[in-house]
Amino acid sequence: MAELAIQTDRLSRDFNGLRAVDELTLRVPAGSIFGFLGPNGAGKTTTLRLLLGLLEPSSGSAEVLGHDTRSGADRIRERAGALLEHSGLYERLSAEDNLEFYGRVYRLSSTERRKRSEELLSSLGLWERRREQVAGWSRGMKQKLAVARALLHRPSLVFLDEPTAGLDPIAASGLREELAGLAEREGVTVFLTTHNLAEAESLCQQIAVIRRGRLVAAGAPAELRAQMSRPELVVRGSGFSPALIRGLVSRPEVARVTHVDGQLHISLRQAGQTAELVRWIVSQGSEVEEVHKASVSLEEVFFKLVEEDGE
């Protein structure tokens, strides 16, 4: 079994009678990028604070990097990095001076502070501007520097809460690429919350979705797509008559058929039923030009999960 960076067992947190996190059980493999998704108010930020030991659970337990969050919170925070709601940057200082300050906080030696600052600023494309005051930087540059701050002390685990929120598409894409590269090079576990489903799908090996504090799904993106959708066949061609469509709908392997712009979208009851179906369509006098299997996006899975659960 893979080593776990985070494991929780029925973790819960109440605020004045309101349950913000409800019996949450998670397993986060070490060295992975783990996406933690949910709508606003789902309990994501509360979960982050519980995992960092900034809040105590009302019930259940959590272990982070081998330490219980109740008894080992200080040790967890020593070994973890975090970028939460605020960047933690001092904007009147330069990038170089920001990292120098935090390096001293983390008790890094002067040699390690210089070496680590150069490594991170270079990998994030900020080295040439290291002596500039941060106040004059774009939001994307500030966010990159905040990521560097979170990684400065070589943490085993880093929590990133909406790291690309508010960035333009180019800046967000660049930061995602750099995060993936940093995680791979440094072997750090990344626990990422995001509202950007494309971001989660491209970055994360594992994903968990919560709604109203409860876990509604967990697994690799491909697994979640497979679990939440029927296989769909898209057939492009001509001669798709109303009689043909009625015949398709009556077949036992077909769940639903739609005809749009010369294409048949055929929802199947299970995978592996395509060859005979295509032969039957051709036998009915239709001309088939192209056939491919459609895949549902993670965004579609997410909306289905958060809309259906508990309704």
N, C-alpha and C positions, 0 to 999 in steps of 0.2 A: 504493500500500500504506500502511496506517495506521502512524503512528509507534509504535514499540515502547518501552515502559518497561522491560521485562525480556525477555531472550532467553537461553536456555540451550541448549547443544549437548552432548548425551551426558554430562551432569553426573553425577558419581559421588562417593560418599564411603564409605570403609571405616573400621571401627573394629575393630582386632584380628582381622582376617579376616572380620568380618561386614559385608556391604554394606548400609548403611542407605539410600542413595540410589543407584539403579541406572540409569545412562545416561538421565537425564531430559532431555527436550527440550521446552521450553515457549516460547510466544510470548504476551506479555501486552500488549495494546494500551494506549497512553497514554490516560489519562482514563477508563478503565473500572473497574468493580468486578469483580474476578476472584476466583472462589471456588476454593479449593484443598482438596479433600476426600479423606478416606481414614480407615480405621479406626485405632484406637490402634496405635502402633508402625509405621505405614505409612511414616514418614520425613518427615512434614510439618514438624516443628520443626527437624529437621536441615537441610531445604531452606531454611527461613527464615534460619537461621544462615549457610548458604553464601551466600545472596543478599546478606546484610548484610556479608559479608566477615569474619564472626566465626570461621568455619572455612574452611580451604583445601580445595578439592576434591582427591580422590585422582586423578581424571582428568576429562577434559572441561573445559568452560568455561562461564562465565556473565557476562553483561554487564547491568548495571543502570544506568539513566539515562545510558547511553553510556559507562560506566566498567567496565573489567574488574575482577571482584571480587578478583583477586589483587593487582593493582597499584594499583587505585583505591579500596580499601576505605574509607579516611578520607573521600574525597570523596563516596562513596555515603552514608555515615552522616551527613554534613553536610546532604545534600539529602533524606534520607528520615526519616520518623518511624516509631516502632515501639512497639507495645504487645504484649509477649511474655508470659511466665509471670507476671511480677510487675508491679504497677501503676507502680512507681517513685514513689509518693506518700510524702510525709512527713506522717504522720497527726497529729503534734502541731502542725502548722502549719495555717493557714486555707487555703481554696482559692486565695484571692488571693495569699497568700504562697508557695504551691507554684508557681504560675505565674510569680511574680516571680523566684523562685530559678532556675527553668529558663530564663526569658527571659535572665537574666544568663549562664547557661551557654552559651546559643546566641548570645550577644553582640548581643542586640537593644538598641536604644536605649531610654531610659526612656520616651519618647513611644510607641514601637512596642510596648513591653511593656504599657503601660496600655491602648492601643487594642486590641491583639490579645486581651488577657485579657477585656476587656469584650465583644468580638465573640463569642468562643467560649463564655464563661459565659452570655451572654444567649441564644445560639442553642440551648444545651443545657439551658436552664431553671434555671441555677444562680446567676444574677447576684444575686438578692436574698439569697442565703445565702453570699455570697463571703467574709464575714468570720468564718464559723463554723469551729471546729476540725474537721478532716476525720475525726478519730477517732469522732465521734458520728454520722457519716452512715451511711445504708443502703449496702448493697453496690452497688445500682444507681447511686446518686449518685456513689460513689467511681469506678465504672467510667466514668461520663460524664466525670468530671474527668480520669481517666487518658487518655481519648480526646483531651480538650482539650490535655493535656500533649504528646501525640504530634503534634498538629497546630499547636502554638504557633508554630513557626518557618516556617510556610507551606511545608511540604515538597511536593515534586512527587509523592512516592510515600509511602504509609503502609502498614506491615505490621501487621495486626491478628490476633493468635492467639487464637481463641475469645473474642471480646469480650463475648458475652452469656452465657458459661458461668456457671452458678450463679445467674443472675438469675431472678426470678419472671416469669411470662408477660407481665404488664403492663409491667414494667420493660424486659424484653428487646424487646418490640414498640416501645416508645418509643425505645429506643436505636437500633434498626434504622432507624426513620423519620428520626431525627436524623442518622445516618451517611449515609443516602441523600441527605438535603438538603445536608449539608456537602460531600459529594463533588461534587454537581451545582453548587453555588454556587462552589466553590473550584477546580474542574477537576482535583482531585487523583486520582491512580490509587490504588485500594485493593486490596491483596493480602490476602485474607481466608481464614483457615482456620476451619472450623466443623464441628461434628457435627450441627448443626441443618439438615436438608435443606430444610425449608420456608423457613428464613432464606436459604439459598443461592439457592433458586428465586426468591424475591421480590426479592432485592438484586442478584444477579450477572448481568452480561451474558454472561460467559464462565465456564466451569467446567472444571477438570481433576480427574480422580480418579486417585489412586495407591494401589497395594497392594504391600506388601513392597518399597517403594522404586521401583517401576516404574510408569510412566504406563500406565493401562489405557483411558482415554477422555478426550477433550477436545472442547469445543464449546459452543455456546449451549444452555441447558437444553432448549429445544424440539427442537433437533437430536438431543440425546442421547436424549430420550424417543422420537423417531421411529426412531432407529437400533436401539434396544434392545427395541422392542415391535412386535407385529403389530397392525394396526388392529382394533378391536373394535366390534361393533354391539350395542346393547342395545335389545331389542324388548319392550315391555310390552303385555300383552293377555290373551286367553283362547283356549282350544281348542288348546293346544300339546300334542298327544297324543304318546305314545311313537313312533307311526309317523311323525309329522311330524319329530320330532327325528332319527330314523334316516335319513329322507330328506335332512335338512339335512346330516348328517355325511357322507353319500355324495356330496354335491356337490363338484366339483373346487375351487371357490373357498373352501370352508370348511375351516379347520384343526381347530376344536374347538367344541363346543356344550355349554353348561351351562344347566339350567333351575332357577331359584331364585325363589321367591315371586312367581310369575306373570310372571317376566321371562326372556327368552332372552338369554344372553350368547354372542354368536357371534364367534369369533376368525377373522378373514379372512386369507388368504394374502397379499393385497396390497390397497392402498387402491383406491377407486373401483369396488367391486363390490356396492354396496348396493341400488340401485334395483331391479334384476332380482330380487334375493334377496327383497326385501320383497314384490314382486308375487307371487312363487312361494308365499310363506307364506300370503298372502291367498287365493290360488287353491286352497289345500288346505283351506279352510274355517275357518281361524283368524281371530279378530278382533284387529286391531292397533289399539291406542289411542295409542301413542307410540313413536317411534323416535329414538334419538340415538346419536352416536358417543362411545364412552368414550375417555378419555385416561389413560395411565399416569402416575403421579406420579414426580417426581424421586427420591423415597425408594425406590420400587420399582426404578427403574433402578440406583440406587446399590447396593442389596442384591444385585441380580443381578450387577453388575460385580464386587463384592468377593467374592462367593461362587463365581462360576464361574471367574474368571481363575486359571489356574495349578493348578486342582484336578485 
